[in-house]
Amino acid sequence: IIAIDYGMKKNQLRCFSDINCGVTVVPANFPADKILKLKPHGVFLSNGPGDPAATGRYAIPIVKKLIEKKIPIFGICLGHQILSLALGAKTKKMSLGHRGANHPVKDLTTNKVEITSQNHGFEVDAKSIPKNVKVTHKSLFDGSIEGIEVKDKKLFSVQYHPEANPGPQDSKYLFSNFIKDIKKYAKKKRH
């Protein structure tokens, strides 16, 4: 896995190591062609601080090139916002950000409620979601988008922090889901 570091938390790397993944961390402005030369089975977009549109100036072109190559991509927090922007959505500043633990989020694919840890002041604008992007998770506090996916391209992301530790562990399954996408991708490449 190639992890693009927008301000990554060490525990995100620990979550990958817990499921026996090799991870190479690259800086936020690492060119897409250099990422592709590393022959990743998947790309992880990390969390980070600040305005996603500002980071997006250099990050979005990189992520768009990776999307074109149909490499599985998983994003968390700022990574979720960057992926959303690369897919054509918009982000906006929230009047009140989400901070701390115990934020209820509904997984719209399973109808289960997850208790999450959050730390963000921007959100993906629901009105801007392209038709090929499916909203997978919503905040039960304010209805904001907490997760998206593009199934046929094996792209997904969440606004919250499934790696939070100490914190709720309800969403750790997302790391395993990413590995399943990677295995399907790697198998398809061999044939």
N, C-alpha and C positions, 0 to 999 in steps of 0.2 A: 504494500500500500504506500502511496505517496501522500503525505500529509502536508497540506499548504498551511503555513503558520501565519495566521492573522493576529496572533496574540494568545496562542494555545495554552490551555491548562495541562499540566503534566499528567493529570489523572486520565485525560483522554488517551494518551499514549499507553498508560497502564491498562486501560480497558482493552486495547488491542493486544497487548502482550499477554493478558489473561486468557485470550482465546487463540494464542500461538500465532500471531501475525507478525511478520517482519514489516517494520515501518521506516521509511526514509522521510525525514522532515526537510522541507525546502522553504525558503523565504517567500513571502507574499507576492513578490514581483518576479519570481522565477518563471522564465518564459515557457509557454506551452510546448514548444518543440523540444526543449530540454527535458521537460517532464515526460514526454512521449518517448524520448531516447532511453529513458530508464525502464521502459516497458512495464508500466504499472498494471496490476490486475484491478486496481480500484484507486480512487482519489478521495481523500477526506478533506473537507473544508472546515477549518477550525473556527472556534469562537474568536472574539477579539473586541476591542473597544471602538467606540466612535460611530460616526455616520456612515452607513453602508454605501451611500452614493459617493462619498469621498474616497473610500477604499475601492469602490467599484471602478473608478477611473482607470486603474491599471489591472484590477482583478477580473472584471467582467470579460474583457477580450480573451484572457487566458482560459477562463472557465468555458466560454463559448466554443473555443477550439477543442477542448476536452469533450464537451457534449457532442460535437460533430463526430468524434471518434467512437462514440457509444460506450465509453468506459464507465463502469458503475461509479456513481458519485454519491457521497453521504455528507451532509453539512449540518453543523450545530450552531445555533445562535447567529453570529455574524455570517458564518458559512451558509446558513439557511437564507439569510437576506441576500447574500451575493448570488447564490444559486437562483433565487427567485428573480433577481434583476437580470441575470444572464438569460433566463427563460422569457423575459419580456414583461414581467410584473414591475410594479413601482413600490417604493417604501416611503414611509412617512413617520415623522416624529410623533410619539404618543403624548397625550396631555399628561398622563401619569404612567410612568414606566412600570414594569413588573420587576420586583426585587424580592429576593429571599426564597424560602422554601414553602412547601404546602400549598402550591398553586394547583387547583384541579384542572386537568385537561382531559377532554373527551377524545378518545380514539374513534373516529367516525367509521372506521372499517370493522371494528369489533364491538362498538358501543360500550367499551369499558372506560372507566374513569381512572386516570393515572394521577398520582400526586407527584408534582414536579418541583424542581428548583429552577429559579429564573433570575436573570440579571440583564435587562435590556430596556432601552428607551426609544427604540424604533420598532416598527412593525411592517409587515407586508400589507399593502393596501388591497383589501378584498375585491374592490371594484376593478382592479387591474389584472387579475389572474387570467392568463390566457386559457383558451378552451381545452388545450391538451394537458393542462396541469390540474391535478385533482387535489383538493384540500382534504387532508387526512386527519388533522387534529385541530381542535378549537378550544380556546380558553373558556372555562365555565364562569370566570369572573366577568369578562367583558365581550366575549364572542370573537376576539381577535384570532387570526390564523396562527396556529401553533405547529403546523406541519403540512408538507406538500409531497406529491410524488408525480413522476412521469413514468408509468409502469413499463411501457415498451422500450424505454431507454435506460431503465434501472437507475433512476435518479430519485433521491428523496432527501428530505431535510426536516429538522425540527427547530423551533425557536428556543426551546428550553434546554436544560442541561441533563441528559440521561446519565452522564458520568459523575454527577455530583456525589461527593463523598467527604464528610458525612452528609447524608441527605437521603431523599427518597430513592429507592432502587427500582421503582416500578417500570422504568423505561430502558433498563439495560439491554433488553431484548433487541433493541435497534442495532447494536453492534453485531449481533448474530445474524440479523436480517441482511446487513450489509455483506457479511461473509458469504451468505447464500447467493446473493447477487453476483459476487466476485467469482464464486465457483461455477455458476452458470456461464458467465462471460468467458472464463478461462477454458471451459469445456468446448464452447462454441468456437473459440479461436483455434483450438487443436484440430477441429474437423474441417 
